[in-house]
Amino acid sequence: MLVSLPMKLPIPPLPGSSKINAVGRLEVGGCDVVELAREHGTPLFIYDEQELRNRCRAYMEAFSSRSGDFEVIYASKAFSCIAICQLAAQEGLSLDAASGGELYTALAAWFPPEKIFLHGNANTASELDFALRSEVGHIVIDSLDELMELDRAASQRGRRQQVLLRVTPGIEAHTHEFIQTGTLDSKFGFPLADESALKAVAAAQKAESLELTGVHAHIGSQIFALEPYRQTVAVLADFLALAREQHGFDCRLLDLGGGLGAVYGPGDDPPAVDQLVEAVVSSVEAEIERRGLPLPRIAVEPGRSIVANAGLTAYEIETVKTVPGVRNFVAVNGGMSDNLRPMLYGANYQALIANRPLAEPAMTATVAGKHCESGDILVKAAPLPEPVPGDILVTPATGAYGYSMANNYNGQPRPAVVFVREGRARVVIRREAYEDLVRLQERLE
Ligand SMILES: *Cc1c(COP(=O)(O)O)cnc(C)c1O
């Protein structure tokens, strides 16, 4: 689905509709990126709506051609707003909310509550109560404390809540340690290495207002191999066999989490969605059958692999500075307030100039943000064609964990977000104004 532009430099991954238009500029979803920047301002997040839909469909179609009973759950923390929740619902996906705020956003999009899963390792009593009141389909329980609190709250509300137990399978996903979540030394879930997870099964079964429907594991993010998923299934199947033997637990929903990688640069080659689905379904069938267990409904929770490559960010270049013998700096009008991943994880972004993407690179530049931190670097080494102030610089593949981590550092209003499709751009999140920065603030008497 990604296109390669006819460029000699390392090709940045852009959405499928991207091309160079008649005036030699970058076009996405039928919209000229320079015009979008002019009309909506910069920094600007641009999503190719058709690419988003295609990626949802890739999951839905891979499962429907392979497995009878499945659920694709969009992990909304990757990019949460009303429009993406509507889109996910239209495409038949369920939704993961990682907090009360993400739940609120999904409900504001009229997302069907029975298809919402609430997650989190430190949900507050009020978040749990909000989920109960909203009648969400499932709550994924992360600890015994949460289990007891939820049981109490559900019984107060006279509701029997369906829950999954999050377990930590002890699998290394070979990704950055900050985004690896399935190892024993993790703050998430019940470890399978000792009796904790089995005890949690017993506790959940005993809890009068909870209905334990299944088990959940999420091993990490930006994963490029299928083997960790197969290993996870095998480890979970062992656990399910024990839980059935010891507690008569019948797992009806097996949720294998998200994590499939996105393409950020030339070296990135994640498996295709249908390969992931095939690996997951075939290993569940094999491992579950081998242990004589009933086949559960299978769920996955993709976030990044749906939104990362469908989105890009447009900035304006403000200054170009050469420190002789050291480095060329190109500074843009955003940075760690809109795309934090390079600073947080050392993520490797790329850049191109939307007003002349085909021009020969004339220098290697470090793309810096506008923030008062030396670490505010968006791209370490970008080959760029003689950048000048006023150029529109684009960082591709910034659709996941970009806007959702955006902040107001240095009093920077958060950017606008547009969806583009067939030549039409729709603002789905308005740009913050300076008034928004002080909207919650009170003056001293
Ligand atoms: C973050 C997260 C996901 C999504 O991960 P991606 O790498 O974006 O696909 C899914 N499930 C859980 C529990 C998560 O925390």
Ligand as a Chemical Component Dictionary entry (heavy atoms), coordinates in Angstrom:
data_LIG
# 
_chem_comp.id                   LIG 
_chem_comp.type                 NON-POLYMER 
_chem_comp.pdbx_formal_charge   0 
_chem_comp.three_letter_code    LIG 
# 
loop_
_chem_comp_atom.comp_id 
_chem_comp_atom.atom_id 
_chem_comp_atom.alt_atom_id 
_chem_comp_atom.type_symbol 
_chem_comp_atom.charge 
_chem_comp_atom.model_Cartn_x 
_chem_comp_atom.model_Cartn_y 
_chem_comp_atom.model_Cartn_z 
_chem_comp_atom.pdbx_ordinal 
LIG C1 C1 C 0 -0.240 -0.009 22.944 1  
LIG C2 C2 C 0 -1.100 -1.184 22.998 2  
LIG C3 C3 C 0 -1.595 -1.745 21.817 3  
LIG C4 C4 C 0 -1.247 -1.236 20.452 4  
LIG O1 O1 O 0 0.090  -1.418 20.142 5  
LIG P1 P1 P 0 0.630  -1.045 18.690 6  
LIG O2 O2 O 0 2.069  -1.344 18.755 7  
LIG O3 O3 O 0 0.350  0.393  18.472 8  
LIG O4 O4 O 0 -0.080 -1.918 17.711 9  
LIG C5 C5 C 0 -2.444 -2.820 21.919 10 
LIG N1 N1 N 0 -2.778 -3.337 23.138 11 
LIG C6 C6 C 0 -2.319 -2.816 24.285 12 
LIG C7 C7 C 0 -2.720 -3.410 25.567 13 
LIG C8 C8 C 0 -1.448 -1.743 24.258 14 
LIG O5 O5 O 0 -0.992 -1.249 25.405 15 
# 
loop_
_chem_comp_bond.comp_id 
_chem_comp_bond.atom_id_1 
_chem_comp_bond.atom_id_2 
_chem_comp_bond.value_order 
_chem_comp_bond.pdbx_ordinal 
LIG C1 C2 SING 1  
LIG C2 C3 SING 2  
LIG C2 C8 DOUB 3  
LIG C3 C4 SING 4  
LIG C3 C5 DOUB 5  
LIG C4 O1 SING 6  
LIG O1 P1 SING 7  
LIG P1 O2 DOUB 8  
LIG P1 O3 SING 9  
LIG P1 O4 SING 10 
LIG C5 N1 SING 11 
LIG N1 C6 DOUB 12 
LIG C6 C7 SING 13 
LIG C6 C8 SING 14 
LIG C8 O5 SING 15 
# 
